[in-house]
Amino acid sequence: MAKFNATSTTAEVLQGKNLTGQTVVVTGATSGIGFEAARSLAAAGADVIITGRSKAKYTTALEALQTAVPGARFDAIELELSDLSQVRTAAAHLQTKAPRIDRLINNAGIMACPLSRTAEGCELQFGTNHIGHFLWTCLLVPALRQSTAPRVVNLSSAGHKYAPVN
Ligand SMILES: NC(=O)c1ccc[n+]([C@@H]2O[C@H](COP(=O)([O-])OP(=O)(O)OC[C@H]3O[C@@H](n4cnc5c(N)ncnc54)[C@H](OP(=O)(O)O)[C@@H]3O)[C@@H](O)[C@H]2O)c1
């Protein structure tokens, strides 16, 4: 089995993989790691649905992805993780587009922001990165269960080494 580490590229990880027919959802793919994951997975054949917080941003990302991987199937929905009512709306909307989800990559996240709170009053990083994605994933279980080999990937961080959960 191939071994990967922090210096491995997406091309190395996906070498020889054919994801044709697989539906992959990547949260927060308007930039950064999420964008790159969406691009790489589509290049390996997956149908990729990205999420973004605003139509302007996810439309720009969709255009860039389509240019990067011509012929790939991309779609996008709006998702705001810091408001659980919006998480519920987005999860319902996503399942009208994708009744089966093979891979869910929970990538969206914020860090080191000034103290502020979610719609429900949680500290914003905890509420967005953890609570929002937790509800989102629970709500998508019916679509994940339609896959023969579903997988959920949660992006993490070494940030916990700097401070306890306060
Ligand atoms: N980059 C690193 O060195 C590093 C290190 C450790 C962990 N990570 C983790 O890896 C993941 C990706 O990091 P990145 O550096 O690629 O991040 P990034 O470029 O800042 O992108 C973050 C994404 O999350 C979305 N997002 C932010 N708040 C959101 C909310 N309330 N609801 C829904 N979406 C939201 C953003 O959407 P908008 O476009 O709408 O802003 C954006 O698409 C994060 O979970 C991060 O914690 C990254």
The ligand as an ORCA input file, in Angstrom:
! r2SCAN-3c Opt
* xyz 0 1
  N      -3.901     26.052      5.136
  C      -3.323     25.476      6.198
  O      -2.102     25.592      6.403
  C      -4.133     24.654      7.178
  C      -3.529     24.150      8.319
  C      -4.282     23.387      9.210
  C      -5.603     23.110      8.948
  N      -6.175     23.608      7.822
  C      -7.587     23.309      7.613
  O      -7.797     22.951      6.256
  C      -9.046     23.457      5.811
  C      -8.832     24.310      4.568
  O      -7.912     25.335      4.869
  P      -7.526     26.452      3.791
  O      -6.298     27.114      4.281
  O      -7.540     25.868      2.417
  O      -8.742     27.465      3.993
  P      -9.237     28.736      3.134
  O      -8.447     28.910      1.865
  O      -9.304     29.895      4.087
  O     -10.705     28.289      2.721
  C     -11.649     28.098      3.688
  C     -12.981     27.772      3.036
  O     -13.932     27.634      4.087
  C     -15.082     28.390      3.758
  N     -15.749     28.881      4.949
  C     -15.270     29.693      5.905
  N     -16.214     29.952      6.819
  C     -17.325     29.291      6.432
  C     -18.631     29.184      6.935
  N     -19.033     29.844      8.032
  N     -19.524     28.422      6.286
  C     -19.155     27.768      5.164
  N     -17.943     27.836      4.599
  C     -17.029     28.598      5.241
  C     -14.550     29.547      2.920
  O     -15.645     30.056      2.206
  P     -15.661     31.544      1.562
  O     -15.011     31.397      0.262
  O     -17.073     31.890      1.458
  O     -14.909     32.431      2.508
  C     -13.480     28.851      2.085
  O     -14.054     28.259      0.943
  C      -9.645     24.243      6.971
  O     -10.557     23.421      7.656
  C      -8.440     24.547      7.840
  O      -8.785     24.671      9.211
  C      -5.471     24.378      6.945
*
